[in-house]
Amino acid sequence: MAALIAAGSVFFPGLFLLSKKSLKHTMGWSEGDAAIVSTRLVSSVQAIMASSAGCVIASSCRDVIQDRHWLTDTYILFATPYFAYDIYAMFLCDRHKLQVKDHVEEEGGGIRSTRAAVVGYLRRELLMVLHHIFMVAFCFPASLLWREGKGDYFQGLLFLAELSTPSVCLGKVLIQYRKQHTLLHKVNGGLMLLTFFGCRVLLFPYLYYAYSRYASIPLYSVPLVTPWQCNLGAALLWPLQVYWFALICRGALRLFITGRSKSPQTTLKDESCLKQNNSCACHQEEGQTRRH
């Protein structure tokens, strides 16, 4: 148990440092750019590992309550340190973004203090920080201890929620480098909407539906017979997923509207330039004719 937690505590920060150093050395990136991309990379790696584990676990359990798989507790122990690491990694990304902003807007001014940076980070990323703290303080003991070895199938489905994370991370990197109008960003955005909706928004209703089928009871009565820890976790995590999905949809809609509104303007500009070029060519031809 302690060995797996220690392994996770070394693996995720170690992968972050290795990635950041490699990007700075091979790509010549700045500290901030390398840190931000490395954070997204580590999150994507963790998501792929969690999704793979969830797929193996869920497909191996025939009895959704009694069947067990060794990978369930193993990955819970290994991945729990990731959430503590990610809180600090997100703070580093936030601080680097603010430093760039300070240099651009207030060149010559001092960088804000660490205390102010922490307060600003918590204000901007409060929901994400609380989500990560909840995962460690509540979901870890609930998944490892309180369920008493039952429900590995449901735990595997919860791991599959990370399936949307790689597309979310790629989208943030593309926006960081102002590639939000490329085909890759549009395809990735569609994939992000599908995976986030299917693996996060629909996840918790499906968990209750799957148990209602197993226990042969009406869906509305499932919360009355499930442990309070399950109901509390779903009540706190599901609205958060719906809220984040609404933000993703709003961002996608804004990008779509912006793209459509810019297209006619771009066309008019191109036509105007073409007319100006034709006009200049005509004037040049008239001048040459007069000279002759």
PLY file of the C-alpha trace (Angstrom):
ply
format ascii 1.0
element vertex 292
property float x
property float y
property float z
element edge 291
property int vertex1
property int vertex2
end_header
0.00 0.00 0.00
2.67 2.51 1.01
4.86 1.41 -1.89
2.14 2.19 -4.45
1.45 5.60 -2.94
5.18 6.34 -2.93
5.47 5.19 -6.54
2.69 7.56 -7.60
4.25 10.38 -5.59
7.47 9.94 -7.56
6.06 9.07 -10.98
3.80 12.07 -11.69
6.12 14.86 -10.46
9.07 13.04 -12.04
7.31 12.82 -15.40
6.50 16.53 -15.16
10.11 17.52 -14.44
11.47 15.21 -17.15
9.01 16.53 -19.72
9.69 20.16 -18.83
13.45 19.70 -19.05
13.15 17.85 -22.37
10.95 20.53 -23.92
13.29 23.31 -22.81
16.33 21.45 -24.17
14.95 20.11 -27.44
12.39 22.78 -28.36
14.07 25.80 -26.82
10.89 26.76 -24.98
10.71 29.11 -22.04
10.19 27.87 -18.49
6.54 28.88 -18.54
5.64 27.28 -21.88
7.45 24.06 -21.00
5.73 23.89 -17.59
2.26 24.45 -19.03
2.61 21.84 -21.79
4.23 19.37 -19.37
1.29 19.74 -17.00
-1.12 18.92 -19.81
1.04 15.97 -20.84
1.09 14.46 -17.34
-2.68 14.91 -17.03
-3.16 13.13 -20.36
-0.88 10.26 -19.34
-2.78 9.82 -16.07
-6.08 9.92 -17.95
-4.96 7.25 -20.43
-3.77 5.03 -17.59
-6.99 5.49 -15.63
-9.20 4.89 -18.68
-7.27 1.77 -19.60
-7.57 0.45 -16.06
-11.28 1.26 -16.01
-11.87 -0.54 -19.30
-10.07 -3.65 -18.06
-11.89 -3.65 -14.72
-15.40 -2.99 -16.06
-15.07 -5.59 -18.82
-13.78 -8.21 -16.36
-16.61 -7.94 -13.81
-19.70 -9.99 -14.55
-21.28 -9.44 -11.15
-21.30 -5.66 -10.69
-21.19 -5.92 -6.91
-19.28 -9.04 -5.90
-16.65 -9.49 -8.64
-13.21 -8.12 -7.85
-10.17 -7.16 -9.91
-6.70 -6.60 -8.48
-6.17 -3.49 -10.62
-8.91 -1.54 -8.81
-7.23 -0.95 -5.46
-3.79 -0.91 -7.08
-4.58 2.02 -9.33
-6.47 3.91 -6.61
-3.35 3.83 -4.44
-1.04 4.71 -7.30
-3.14 7.57 -8.75
-4.22 9.34 -5.56
-0.95 11.37 -5.27
-1.63 12.72 -8.77
-4.39 15.00 -7.46
-2.10 16.54 -4.85
0.62 17.02 -7.48
-1.84 18.52 -9.97
-2.92 21.24 -7.54
0.67 22.48 -7.40
1.23 22.00 -11.15
-1.87 24.07 -11.93
-0.56 26.78 -9.62
2.74 26.86 -11.52
0.87 27.23 -14.82
-1.28 30.01 -13.41
1.75 31.85 -12.05
3.62 31.61 -15.36
0.60 33.01 -17.21
0.40 35.94 -14.79
4.12 36.61 -15.11
3.78 36.86 -18.88
0.78 39.15 -18.45
2.66 41.36 -15.98
5.60 41.69 -18.36
3.32 42.60 -21.23
0.99 44.99 -19.44
3.31 46.39 -16.79
6.77 46.07 -18.24
9.32 47.12 -15.68
6.99 46.40 -12.76
7.64 43.74 -10.17
6.14 40.28 -10.24
3.33 39.86 -7.76
4.19 38.17 -4.52
3.73 34.45 -3.99
0.95 35.09 -1.49
-0.99 37.22 -3.96
-0.39 34.62 -6.66
-1.78 31.85 -4.42
-4.84 33.91 -3.51
-5.48 34.76 -7.16
-5.00 31.13 -8.19
-7.47 29.89 -5.59
-9.98 32.52 -6.67
-9.75 31.52 -10.32
-9.45 27.76 -9.88
-11.43 27.24 -6.69
-13.77 24.60 -8.11
-10.93 22.55 -9.55
-8.90 22.77 -6.33
-11.93 21.74 -4.24
-12.56 18.88 -6.68
-9.01 17.59 -6.25
-9.15 17.93 -2.45
-12.46 16.07 -2.42
-10.95 13.29 -4.51
-8.17 12.78 -1.97
-10.06 13.43 1.28
-13.32 11.67 0.47
-13.15 9.53 -2.68
-9.89 7.85 -1.68
-11.17 6.38 1.63
-14.60 5.73 0.09
-13.11 3.76 -2.81
-10.48 1.92 -0.81
-12.05 1.35 2.60
-15.74 2.17 2.93
-16.99 0.06 0.03
-15.44 -3.04 1.68
-14.24 -4.61 -1.55
-17.57 -4.42 -3.34
-18.45 -2.72 -6.60
-15.21 -2.93 -8.57
-17.34 -2.66 -11.70
-18.61 0.77 -10.67
-15.14 1.85 -9.70
-13.92 0.88 -13.15
-16.65 3.01 -14.72
-15.55 5.95 -12.60
-12.02 5.54 -13.96
-13.47 5.88 -17.47
-14.48 9.45 -16.63
-10.87 10.41 -17.41
-11.38 9.48 -21.06
-12.23 13.10 -21.88
-9.11 14.58 -20.27
-6.64 14.19 -23.19
-8.91 16.13 -25.54
-9.46 18.81 -22.89
-5.70 19.17 -22.42
-5.02 19.29 -26.16
-7.68 21.96 -26.56
-6.03 24.13 -23.91
-2.63 23.76 -25.55
-4.05 24.70 -28.96
-5.72 27.77 -27.47
-2.47 28.69 -25.72
-0.70 28.79 -29.08
-3.68 30.48 -30.80
-4.57 27.51 -32.97
-8.27 27.59 -32.10
-9.29 28.19 -35.72
-7.48 25.16 -37.11
-9.10 21.92 -38.26
-7.32 20.02 -35.49
-8.95 22.21 -32.84
-12.39 21.72 -34.37
-12.03 17.94 -34.56
-10.63 17.82 -31.04
-13.48 20.00 -29.82
-16.07 17.62 -31.23
-14.31 14.67 -29.63
-14.12 16.55 -26.33
-17.87 17.26 -26.35
-18.71 13.61 -27.06
-16.34 12.09 -24.50
-17.13 14.62 -21.78
-20.86 14.17 -22.21
-20.71 10.40 -22.45
-18.07 9.68 -19.80
-18.85 12.40 -17.26
-22.34 13.84 -17.63
-24.07 10.52 -18.36
-21.80 8.54 -16.04
-23.60 9.07 -12.73
-27.12 8.45 -14.04
-25.82 5.26 -15.65
-24.31 4.08 -12.36
-27.73 4.26 -10.70
-29.37 2.66 -13.74
-26.88 -0.23 -13.74
-27.54 -0.92 -10.05
-31.32 -0.76 -10.56
-31.01 -3.48 -13.20
-28.75 -5.58 -10.98
-31.02 -5.32 -7.94
-34.25 -5.44 -10.01
-35.62 -2.34 -8.34
-37.04 0.90 -9.78
-34.51 3.56 -10.65
-36.02 6.12 -8.29
-35.53 3.82 -5.32
-31.79 3.25 -5.89
-30.66 6.27 -3.81
-32.68 4.88 -0.90
-30.72 1.61 -0.76
-27.22 2.68 -1.79
-24.65 3.74 0.85
-24.70 7.41 1.82
-21.10 7.81 0.64
-22.16 6.95 -2.92
-25.07 9.39 -2.85
-22.92 12.16 -1.37
-20.16 11.66 -3.93
-22.63 11.68 -6.82
-24.50 14.70 -5.43
-21.28 16.73 -5.27
-19.46 15.52 -8.40
-22.26 15.22 -10.94
-23.43 18.88 -10.84
-19.80 19.89 -11.25
-19.51 17.82 -14.43
-22.73 19.34 -15.78
-21.44 22.84 -15.01
-18.11 22.20 -16.75
-19.91 20.68 -19.73
-22.06 23.81 -19.98
-18.88 25.92 -20.02
-17.42 23.74 -22.79
-20.61 24.09 -24.84
-20.64 27.86 -24.32
-17.02 28.10 -25.45
-17.70 25.95 -28.51
-20.74 28.04 -29.42
-18.81 31.29 -29.00
-16.02 29.97 -31.21
-18.55 28.86 -33.85
-20.30 32.24 -33.85
-16.98 34.10 -33.96
-15.81 31.98 -36.88
-18.99 32.60 -38.83
-18.97 36.33 -38.12
-15.36 36.64 -39.22
-15.81 34.76 -42.48
-17.85 37.45 -44.29
-15.51 40.17 -43.03
-12.52 38.23 -44.29
-14.23 37.76 -47.65
-15.01 41.49 -47.92
-11.43 42.38 -47.04
-10.13 39.99 -49.68
-12.50 41.45 -52.27
-11.49 44.99 -51.29
-7.81 44.13 -51.61
-8.47 42.51 -54.97
-10.30 45.61 -56.19
-7.48 47.85 -54.97
-4.90 45.71 -56.74
-6.93 45.76 -59.95
-7.33 49.52 -59.65
-3.60 50.01 -59.15
-2.90 47.80 -62.16
-5.30 49.81 -64.29
-3.68 53.11 -63.25
-0.26 51.69 -64.07
-1.41 50.58 -67.50
-2.99 54.02 -68.18
0.23 55.75 -67.17
2.29 53.56 -69.43
-0.07 54.19 -72.33
0.15 57.95 -71.87
3.95 57.82 -71.82
3.98 55.94 -75.09
0 1
1 2
2 3
3 4
4 5
5 6
6 7
7 8
8 9
9 10
10 11
11 12
12 13
13 14
14 15
15 16
16 17
17 18
18 19
19 20
20 21
21 22
22 23
23 24
24 25
25 26
26 27
27 28
28 29
29 30
30 31
31 32
32 33
33 34
34 35
35 36
36 37
37 38
38 39
39 40
40 41
41 42
42 43
43 44
44 45
45 46
46 47
47 48
48 49
49 50
50 51
51 52
52 53
53 54
54 55
55 56
56 57
57 58
58 59
59 60
60 61
61 62
62 63
63 64
64 65
65 66
66 67
67 68
68 69
69 70
70 71
71 72
72 73
73 74
74 75
75 76
76 77
77 78
78 79
79 80
80 81
81 82
82 83
83 84
84 85
85 86
86 87
87 88
88 89
89 90
90 91
91 92
92 93
93 94
94 95
95 96
96 97
97 98
98 99
99 100
100 101
101 102
102 103
103 104
104 105
105 106
106 107
107 108
108 109
109 110
110 111
111 112
112 113
113 114
114 115
115 116
116 117
117 118
118 119
119 120
120 121
121 122
122 123
123 124
124 125
125 126
126 127
127 128
128 129
129 130
130 131
131 132
132 133
133 134
134 135
135 136
136 137
137 138
138 139
139 140
140 141
141 142
142 143
143 144
144 145
145 146
146 147
147 148
148 149
149 150
150 151
151 152
152 153
153 154
154 155
155 156
156 157
157 158
158 159
159 160
160 161
161 162
162 163
163 164
164 165
165 166
166 167
167 168
168 169
169 170
170 171
171 172
172 173
173 174
174 175
175 176
176 177
177 178
178 179
179 180
180 181
181 182
182 183
183 184
184 185
185 186
186 187
187 188
188 189
189 190
190 191
191 192
192 193
193 194
194 195
195 196
196 197
197 198
198 199
199 200
200 201
201 202
202 203
203 204
204 205
205 206
206 207
207 208
208 209
209 210
210 211
211 212
212 213
213 214
214 215
215 216
216 217
217 218
218 219
219 220
220 221
221 222
222 223
223 224
224 225
225 226
226 227
227 228
228 229
229 230
230 231
231 232
232 233
233 234
234 235
235 236
236 237
237 238
238 239
239 240
240 241
241 242
242 243
243 244
244 245
245 246
246 247
247 248
248 249
249 250
250 251
251 252
252 253
253 254
254 255
255 256
256 257
257 258
258 259
259 260
260 261
261 262
262 263
263 264
264 265
265 266
266 267
267 268
268 269
269 270
270 271
271 272
272 273
273 274
274 275
275 276
276 277
277 278
278 279
279 280
280 281
281 282
282 283
283 284
284 285
285 286
286 287
287 288
288 289
289 290
290 291
